[in-house]
Amino acid sequence: MILKTRTSADLPWSEVTPEPIYRSRREFLRTGVAGITGAAVAALAACGTAEVAEAQTTLASTPNPKYVATAADTLNTFEQITTYNNFYEFGSEKGDPAKYAGKLTVKPWSVKVDGMVSKPGTYGVEDLVDFKALEERVYRHRCVEAWSMVIPWIGVPLASVLNKVGPMPSATFVEFTTLERPSEMPGQRTNILQWPYVEGLRMDEAMHPLAFMVIGLYGKVLPNQNGAPLRIHVPWKYGFKSGKSIVRIRFTSRQPLNTWQIAAPNEYGFYANVNPNVPHPRWSQAHERRLPNFFSNTPTQMFNGYGDQVASLYTGMDLKKNF
């Protein structure tokens, strides 16, 4: 007899979503009125990014999507997720991305791949993402400012993207660079951060099954203010680790110096694992505000609640020193 241990990745949609939303979502998938299913997904795979965006504003889930949240988590609405963002390229206020990101041109889009990789080059979104293998995953998103959301992303495991280009064994880190285009990103006309925005992961973190390359949200093509057309999501880390609007992927044997480390090294480290025992110098991280309730006071979970799956990545590390 085989016994399977249930983890936070095994919970069905009905346990993380209010029943009316759950039932309407199933109806959405069954009828295909707003979604794309079956042969249409295969058709999408043959299209370029521009054709996909022009032909449809929705994306499909796989027949067996993975849901990565707990029964106590309630899904945030599309409006909440798309109007309250950190995306400093458009401004430092939470409403700035939704206000200004509509002017961002996201097609055509290309990603430069270089460094310690066997297939360097310039790739389109359709070259990196297998549209036939899309998954929908409900992930917790935890921001360093102590607010959080629960978001249904659409995409593929980050490992599947990286494996397409063949990282060399000598590559122990991967670096992600965000688009720099001040003409369309007004925040980049300021010196609030060093541009372009750069983030990085250890290779074992990037290849972990929970790390996700996002191209959609709530059954729709990813909105500009959420990092279109390609963004990373690393659910056990604070949100600033999840680079948006990715234009370069570089493999290296040296730990990248990420943007927030440059801006405030005493406040933001390389790892940025969610850890209630490591306070930000200007506020505590022991509790979080689950939006839209600004007055909630939920205890922060180690590794954002994904410890059963990722804690082994950091065995023997001093997580207070390596924050």
C-alpha positions as a LaTeX table, in Angstrom:
\begin{tabular}{lrrr}
\hline
Residue & $x$ (\AA) & $y$ (\AA) & $z$ (\AA) \\
\hline
Met1 & 0.00 & 0.00 & 0.00 \\
Ile2 & 1.31 & 3.45 & $-0.93$ \\
Leu3 & 0.78 & 6.24 & 1.55 \\
Lys4 & 1.02 & 9.81 & 0.26 \\
Thr5 & 1.79 & 12.63 & 2.67 \\
Arg6 & $-0.35$ & 15.66 & 1.90 \\
Thr7 & 1.52 & 18.94 & 1.61 \\
Ser8 & 0.41 & 22.51 & 0.99 \\
Ala9 & 0.66 & 21.80 & $-2.73$ \\
Asp10 & $-2.05$ & 19.14 & $-2.70$ \\
Leu11 & $-5.13$ & 21.10 & $-1.63$ \\
Pro12 & $-7.99$ & 21.51 & $-4.12$ \\
Trp13 & $-9.47$ & 24.80 & $-5.26$ \\
Ser14 & $-12.62$ & 24.16 & $-3.21$ \\
Glu15 & $-10.56$ & 24.35 & 0.00 \\
Val16 & $-8.93$ & 27.69 & $-0.74$ \\
Thr17 & $-11.80$ & 29.56 & $-2.39$ \\
Pro18 & $-15.34$ & 30.48 & $-1.32$ \\
Glu19 & $-17.83$ & 28.00 & $-2.79$ \\
Pro20 & $-19.55$ & 30.46 & $-5.20$ \\
Ile21 & $-16.20$ & 31.37 & $-6.76$ \\
Tyr22 & $-15.14$ & 27.74 & $-6.87$ \\
Arg23 & $-18.34$ & 26.67 & $-8.64$ \\
Ser24 & $-18.22$ & 29.54 & $-11.11$ \\
Arg25 & $-14.57$ & 28.72 & $-11.87$ \\
Arg26 & $-15.44$ & 25.11 & $-12.62$ \\
Glu27 & $-18.26$ & 26.29 & $-14.86$ \\
Phe28 & $-15.78$ & 28.61 & $-16.59$ \\
Leu29 & $-13.44$ & 25.72 & $-17.30$ \\
Arg30 & $-16.20$ & 23.31 & $-18.35$ \\
Thr31 & $-18.01$ & 25.56 & $-20.80$ \\
Gly32 & $-15.00$ & 27.38 & $-22.19$ \\
Val33 & $-17.13$ & 30.53 & $-22.63$ \\
Ala34 & $-14.39$ & 32.79 & $-21.29$ \\
Gly35 & $-11.49$ & 30.35 & $-21.28$ \\
Ile36 & $-9.43$ & 28.45 & $-23.80$ \\
Thr37 & $-9.39$ & 24.67 & $-23.55$ \\
Gly38 & $-8.32$ & 21.57 & $-25.43$ \\
Ala39 & $-7.36$ & 22.21 & $-29.03$ \\
Ala40 & $-7.34$ & 25.95 & $-28.49$ \\
Val41 & $-4.45$ & 25.59 & $-26.06$ \\
Ala42 & $-2.53$ & 23.70 & $-28.72$ \\
Ala43 & $-3.32$ & 26.47 & $-31.17$ \\
Leu44 & $-1.96$ & 29.02 & $-28.74$ \\
Ala45 & 1.30 & 27.13 & $-28.57$ \\
Ala46 & 1.78 & 27.65 & $-32.29$ \\
Cys47 & 1.15 & 31.39 & $-32.09$ \\
Gly48 & 3.55 & 34.18 & $-31.29$ \\
Thr49 & 2.99 & 36.38 & $-28.25$ \\
Ala50 & 1.37 & 39.13 & $-30.29$ \\
Glu51 & $-1.08$ & 36.73 & $-31.94$ \\
Val52 & $-1.99$ & 35.23 & $-28.57$ \\
Ala53 & $-2.69$ & 38.64 & $-27.05$ \\
Glu54 & $-4.69$ & 39.81 & $-30.05$ \\
Ala55 & $-6.72$ & 36.63 & $-30.43$ \\
Gln56 & $-7.69$ & 36.19 & $-26.79$ \\
Thr57 & $-7.58$ & 37.96 & $-23.46$ \\
Thr58 & $-7.86$ & 34.74 & $-21.48$ \\
Leu59 & $-5.62$ & 31.73 & $-20.86$ \\
Ala60 & $-6.47$ & 28.15 & $-19.98$ \\
Ser61 & $-5.68$ & 26.10 & $-16.93$ \\
Thr62 & $-4.40$ & 22.56 & $-17.30$ \\
Pro63 & $-6.86$ & 19.72 & $-16.60$ \\
Asn64 & $-5.06$ & 19.02 & $-13.33$ \\
Pro65 & $-3.97$ & 22.39 & $-11.95$ \\
Lys66 & $-1.93$ & 22.62 & $-8.77$ \\
Tyr67 & $-3.14$ & 24.71 & $-5.87$ \\
Val68 & $-0.55$ & 25.84 & $-3.40$ \\
Ala69 & $-2.30$ & 27.44 & $-0.44$ \\
Thr70 & $-4.06$ & 26.42 & 2.76 \\
Ala71 & $-7.71$ & 25.92 & 3.62 \\
Ala72 & $-7.64$ & 29.16 & 5.62 \\
Asp73 & $-6.54$ & 31.24 & 2.63 \\
Thr74 & $-9.16$ & 33.29 & 0.80 \\
Leu75 & $-8.44$ & 34.31 & $-2.75$ \\
Asn76 & $-7.96$ & 38.03 & $-3.34$ \\
Thr77 & $-10.04$ & 39.59 & $-6.11$ \\
Phe78 & $-8.68$ & 40.48 & $-9.53$ \\
Glu79 & $-9.22$ & 44.17 & $-8.74$ \\
Gln80 & $-7.27$ & 43.97 & $-5.47$ \\
Ile81 & $-4.38$ & 42.12 & $-7.10$ \\
Thr82 & $-4.12$ & 44.52 & $-10.03$ \\
Thr83 & $-4.55$ & 47.87 & $-8.23$ \\
Tyr84 & $-2.30$ & 47.50 & $-5.16$ \\
Asn85 & 1.23 & 46.73 & $-6.33$ \\
Asn86 & 4.91 & 47.28 & $-5.77$ \\
Phe87 & 6.43 & 48.00 & $-9.17$ \\
Tyr88 & 8.81 & 50.89 & $-8.67$ \\
Glu89 & 9.45 & 51.26 & $-12.39$ \\
Phe90 & 6.06 & 53.00 & $-12.47$ \\
Gly91 & 6.33 & 54.84 & $-9.15$ \\
Ser92 & 6.63 & 54.20 & $-5.43$ \\
Glu93 & 2.92 & 54.51 & $-4.57$ \\
Lys94 & 0.87 & 51.30 & $-4.56$ \\
Gly95 & $-1.57$ & 52.72 & $-7.11$ \\
Asp96 & 1.10 & 53.94 & $-9.55$ \\
Pro97 & 1.52 & 50.68 & $-11.50$ \\
Ala98 & $-2.19$ & 50.46 & $-12.32$ \\
Lys99 & $-2.20$ & 54.18 & $-13.18$ \\
Tyr100 & 0.81 & 54.21 & $-15.51$ \\
Ala101 & 1.52 & 50.67 & $-16.72$ \\
Gly102 & $-1.08$ & 50.75 & $-19.47$ \\
Lys103 & 1.39 & 52.66 & $-21.66$ \\
Leu104 & 3.95 & 49.85 & $-21.48$ \\
Thr105 & 4.53 & 48.09 & $-24.80$ \\
Val106 & 4.75 & 44.33 & $-24.20$ \\
Lys107 & 4.68 & 43.04 & $-27.77$ \\
Pro108 & 6.89 & 42.09 & $-29.34$ \\
Trp109 & 8.97 & 40.90 & $-26.39$ \\
Ser110 & 12.34 & 39.20 & $-26.23$ \\
Val111 & 14.55 & 37.83 & $-23.48$ \\
Lys112 & 18.34 & 37.72 & $-23.71$ \\
Val113 & 19.84 & 34.54 & $-22.25$ \\
Asp114 & 23.57 & 34.53 & $-21.54$ \\
Gly115 & 26.32 & 33.58 & $-19.13$ \\
Met116 & 27.07 & 29.97 & $-18.21$ \\
Val117 & 24.49 & 28.41 & $-20.51$ \\
Ser118 & 24.74 & 26.04 & $-23.45$ \\
Lys119 & 22.08 & 27.77 & $-25.59$ \\
Pro120 & 22.64 & 31.51 & $-25.29$ \\
Gly121 & 20.59 & 33.77 & $-27.48$ \\
Thr122 & 17.51 & 35.95 & $-27.74$ \\
Tyr123 & 14.19 & 34.23 & $-27.11$ \\
Gly124 & 10.53 & 35.15 & $-27.50$ \\
Val125 & 7.98 & 34.33 & $-24.81$ \\
Glu126 & 6.66 & 31.48 & $-26.94$ \\
Asp127 & 10.20 & 30.04 & $-27.14$ \\
Leu128 & 10.58 & 29.89 & $-23.37$ \\
Val129 & 7.08 & 28.99 & $-22.21$ \\
Asp130 & 5.31 & 25.79 & $-23.23$ \\
Phe131 & 1.73 & 26.98 & $-23.69$ \\
Lys132 & 0.50 & 23.38 & $-23.73$ \\
Ala133 & 1.80 & 22.84 & $-20.19$ \\
Leu134 & 0.24 & 25.86 & $-18.45$ \\
Glu135 & $-0.74$ & 25.42 & $-14.83$ \\
Glu136 & $-2.84$ & 27.56 & $-12.54$ \\
Arg137 & $-1.49$ & 27.80 & $-9.01$ \\
Val138 & $-2.85$ & 29.61 & $-6.00$ \\
Tyr139 & 0.12 & 31.10 & $-4.17$ \\
Arg140 & 0.52 & 33.30 & $-1.14$ \\
His141 & 2.33 & 36.54 & $-1.96$ \\
Arg142 & 4.09 & 38.15 & 1.02 \\
Cys143 & 5.53 & 41.66 & 0.80 \\
Val144 & 8.31 & 42.93 & 3.01 \\
Glu145 & 6.07 & 45.81 & 4.11 \\
Ala146 & 4.03 & 43.19 & 6.04 \\
Trp147 & 1.09 & 42.93 & 3.64 \\
Ser148 & 0.05 & 39.82 & 1.77 \\
Met149 & $-2.37$ & 38.49 & $-0.82$ \\
Val150 & $-3.45$ & 35.09 & $-2.19$ \\
Ile151 & $-3.13$ & 35.06 & $-5.97$ \\
Pro152 & $-4.10$ & 32.56 & $-8.73$ \\
Trp153 & $-1.16$ & 32.77 & $-11.13$ \\
Ile154 & $-1.00$ & 31.03 & $-14.51$ \\
Gly155 & 2.33 & 29.86 & $-15.87$ \\
Val156 & 4.85 & 27.04 & $-15.83$ \\
Pro157 & 7.53 & 25.87 & $-13.39$ \\
Leu158 & 10.56 & 28.14 & $-13.65$ \\
Ala159 & 12.72 & 25.02 & $-13.99$ \\
Ser160 & 11.00 & 24.14 & $-17.29$ \\
Val161 & 12.02 & 27.53 & $-18.71$ \\
Leu162 & 15.60 & 27.34 & $-17.50$ \\
Asn163 & 16.05 & 23.77 & $-18.71$ \\
Lys164 & 15.17 & 24.85 & $-22.26$ \\
Val165 & 18.38 & 26.88 & $-22.47$ \\
Gly166 & 20.70 & 24.39 & $-20.76$ \\
Pro167 & 22.41 & 25.90 & $-17.70$ \\
Met168 & 25.99 & 24.67 & $-17.36$ \\
Pro169 & 26.89 & 22.66 & $-14.22$ \\
Ser170 & 29.21 & 25.50 & $-13.24$ \\
Ala171 & 26.26 & 27.91 & $-12.98$ \\
Thr172 & 25.27 & 28.13 & $-9.31$ \\
Phe173 & 23.14 & 31.29 & $-9.57$ \\
Val174 & 20.69 & 32.77 & $-12.05$ \\
Glu175 & 20.08 & 36.49 & $-12.45$ \\
Phe176 & 16.91 & 38.14 & $-13.78$ \\
Thr177 & 16.84 & 41.67 & $-15.21$ \\
Thr178 & 13.72 & 43.79 & $-15.63$ \\
Leu179 & 13.04 & 46.00 & $-18.64$ \\
Glu180 & 14.54 & 49.50 & $-18.55$ \\
Arg181 & 12.41 & 51.88 & $-20.60$ \\
Pro182 & 12.03 & 55.30 & $-18.93$ \\
Ser183 & 9.85 & 56.61 & $-21.77$ \\
Glu184 & 7.11 & 54.19 & $-20.66$ \\
Met185 & 8.12 & 53.57 & $-17.05$ \\
Pro186 & 8.03 & 56.92 & $-15.24$ \\
Gly187 & 9.54 & 55.58 & $-12.03$ \\
Gln188 & 12.78 & 55.00 & $-13.92$ \\
Arg189 & 13.07 & 58.74 & $-14.47$ \\
Thr190 & 13.85 & 59.01 & $-10.76$ \\
Asn191 & 16.85 & 57.78 & $-8.78$ \\
Ile192 & 14.78 & 55.96 & $-6.17$ \\
Leu193 & 16.56 & 52.73 & $-7.24$ \\
Gln194 & 19.43 & 51.77 & $-9.51$ \\
Trp195 & 18.05 & 50.76 & $-12.91$ \\
Pro196 & 17.54 & 48.29 & $-14.42$ \\
Tyr197 & 16.05 & 46.21 & $-11.61$ \\
Val198 & 18.05 & 43.02 & $-11.00$ \\
Glu199 & 17.21 & 39.99 & $-8.90$ \\
Gly200 & 18.73 & 36.55 & $-8.51$ \\
Leu201 & 18.31 & 33.09 & $-7.09$ \\
Arg202 & 20.55 & 30.19 & $-6.25$ \\
Met203 & 20.13 & 27.53 & $-8.92$ \\
Asp204 & 18.59 & 25.03 & $-6.51$ \\
Glu205 & 16.03 & 27.67 & $-5.52$ \\
Ala206 & 15.23 & 28.51 & $-9.13$ \\
Met207 & 14.86 & 24.83 & $-10.02$ \\
His208 & 12.61 & 24.08 & $-7.05$ \\
Pro209 & 9.11 & 22.89 & $-8.13$ \\
Leu210 & 7.44 & 25.81 & $-6.33$ \\
Ala211 & 9.35 & 28.51 & $-8.26$ \\
Phe212 & 7.07 & 29.71 & $-11.04$ \\
Met213 & 7.33 & 31.64 & $-14.33$ \\
Val214 & 4.10 & 33.61 & $-14.59$ \\
Ile215 & 2.36 & 34.68 & $-17.80$ \\
Gly216 & $-1.22$ & 35.05 & $-16.57$ \\
Leu217 & $-3.53$ & 35.87 & $-13.69$ \\
Tyr218 & $-7.11$ & 34.87 & $-12.89$ \\
Gly219 & $-7.57$ & 33.24 & $-16.28$ \\
Lys220 & $-6.32$ & 36.30 & $-18.15$ \\
Val221 & $-3.09$ & 37.40 & $-19.81$ \\
Leu222 & $-0.85$ & 38.95 & $-17.15$ \\
Pro223 & $-1.64$ & 42.68 & $-16.72$ \\
Asn224 & 1.20 & 45.13 & $-17.26$ \\
Gln225 & 1.12 & 46.33 & $-13.65$ \\
Asn226 & 1.71 & 42.77 & $-12.44$ \\
Gly227 & 4.84 & 42.25 & $-14.54$ \\
Ala228 & 3.73 & 41.40 & $-18.08$ \\
Pro229 & 4.57 & 39.51 & $-20.11$ \\
Leu230 & 6.96 & 37.40 & $-17.99$ \\
Arg231 & 7.51 & 37.56 & $-14.25$ \\
Ile232 & 8.89 & 35.26 & $-11.57$ \\
His233 & 7.07 & 34.17 & $-8.43$ \\
Val234 & 8.98 & 32.58 & $-5.55$ \\
Pro235 & 6.29 & 32.05 & $-2.90$ \\
Trp236 & 8.50 & 31.40 & 0.13 \\
Lys237 & 10.36 & 34.70 & $-0.32$ \\
Tyr238 & 9.35 & 38.34 & 0.04 \\
Gly239 & 7.82 & 39.83 & $-3.08$ \\
Phe240 & 10.81 & 41.89 & $-4.16$ \\
Lys241 & 12.63 & 38.66 & $-5.08$ \\
Ser242 & 10.10 & 37.98 & $-7.83$ \\
Gly243 & 11.35 & 40.02 & $-10.79$ \\
Lys244 & 8.83 & 41.44 & $-13.25$ \\
Ser245 & 8.85 & 42.16 & $-17.01$ \\
Ile246 & 11.95 & 40.02 & $-17.48$ \\
Val247 & 14.23 & 40.87 & $-20.44$ \\
Arg248 & 17.42 & 39.04 & $-19.45$ \\
Ile249 & 18.29 & 35.73 & $-17.79$ \\
Arg250 & 21.98 & 35.33 & $-16.96$ \\
Phe251 & 23.63 & 32.25 & $-15.44$ \\
Thr252 & 26.66 & 32.79 & $-13.25$ \\
Ser253 & 28.90 & 31.19 & $-10.64$ \\
Arg254 & 28.84 & 34.34 & $-8.50$ \\
Gln255 & 26.01 & 35.51 & $-6.28$ \\
Pro256 & 24.27 & 38.43 & $-8.04$ \\
Leu257 & 24.00 & 41.75 & $-6.26$ \\
Asn258 & 20.29 & 42.45 & $-6.32$ \\
Thr259 & 18.84 & 45.94 & $-6.60$ \\
Trp260 & 17.50 & 46.28 & $-3.07$ \\
Gln261 & 20.80 & 45.07 & $-1.64$ \\
Ile262 & 22.46 & 47.96 & $-3.44$ \\
Ala263 & 19.83 & 50.44 & $-2.24$ \\
Ala264 & 19.75 & 49.37 & 1.43 \\
Pro265 & 22.08 & 46.47 & 2.29 \\
Asn266 & 21.23 & 46.60 & 6.00 \\
Glu267 & 17.52 & 46.14 & 5.21 \\
Tyr268 & 17.42 & 43.77 & 2.23 \\
Gly269 & 19.55 & 40.67 & 1.83 \\
Phe270 & 20.04 & 38.25 & $-1.03$ \\
Tyr271 & 17.88 & 35.43 & 0.28 \\
Ala272 & 14.82 & 37.36 & 1.52 \\
Asn273 & 13.16 & 34.23 & 2.88 \\
Val274 & 9.99 & 35.04 & 4.79 \\
Asn275 & 11.13 & 34.78 & 8.42 \\
Pro276 & 9.14 & 36.17 & 11.37 \\
Asn277 & 12.30 & 36.05 & 13.48 \\
Val278 & 14.18 & 38.57 & 11.33 \\
Pro279 & 12.63 & 42.04 & 11.67 \\
His280 & 13.09 & 44.73 & 9.10 \\
Pro281 & 15.14 & 47.51 & 10.74 \\
Arg282 & 12.11 & 49.83 & 10.54 \\
Trp283 & 9.26 & 47.43 & 11.35 \\
Ser284 & 8.48 & 43.94 & 12.59 \\
Gln285 & 7.89 & 41.01 & 10.23 \\
Ala286 & 6.26 & 38.86 & 12.92 \\
His287 & 2.74 & 39.60 & 11.65 \\
Glu288 & 1.16 & 40.37 & 8.31 \\
Arg289 & $-1.87$ & 42.25 & 7.02 \\
Arg290 & $-3.84$ & 40.02 & 4.66 \\
Leu291 & $-5.38$ & 42.47 & 2.23 \\
Pro292 & $-7.98$ & 43.88 & 1.84 \\
Asn293 & $-8.11$ & 43.94 & 5.66 \\
Phe294 & $-5.46$ & 46.50 & 6.58 \\
Phe295 & $-6.19$ & 45.90 & 10.25 \\
Ser296 & $-5.66$ & 42.14 & 10.25 \\
Asn297 & $-2.82$ & 40.83 & 12.38 \\
Thr298 & $-2.00$ & 37.34 & 11.15 \\
Pro299 & 1.16 & 35.70 & 12.52 \\
Thr300 & 3.80 & 35.35 & 9.81 \\
Gln301 & 4.65 & 31.76 & 8.90 \\
Met302 & 8.23 & 30.69 & 8.40 \\
Phe303 & 8.99 & 30.45 & 4.67 \\
Asn304 & 5.51 & 31.95 & 4.15 \\
Gly305 & 3.99 & 28.58 & 5.07 \\
Tyr306 & 5.97 & 26.54 & 2.53 \\
Gly307 & 8.56 & 25.26 & 5.00 \\
Asp308 & 7.58 & 21.62 & 4.54 \\
Gln309 & 8.77 & 21.90 & 0.94 \\
Val310 & 11.68 & 24.37 & 0.99 \\
Ala311 & 13.31 & 24.32 & 4.44 \\
Ser312 & 15.75 & 21.62 & 3.30 \\
Leu313 & 17.28 & 24.12 & 0.85 \\
Tyr314 & 18.76 & 25.99 & 3.80 \\
Thr315 & 19.89 & 23.18 & 6.09 \\
Gly316 & 22.77 & 24.37 & 8.23 \\
Met317 & 22.45 & 28.02 & 7.21 \\
Asp318 & 22.17 & 30.84 & 9.73 \\
Leu319 & 18.93 & 32.39 & 8.44 \\
Lys320 & 19.35 & 35.49 & 10.58 \\
Lys321 & 22.75 & 36.18 & 9.05 \\
Asn322 & 21.65 & 35.10 & 5.58 \\
Phe323 & 18.49 & 37.21 & 5.50 \\
\hline
\end{tabular}
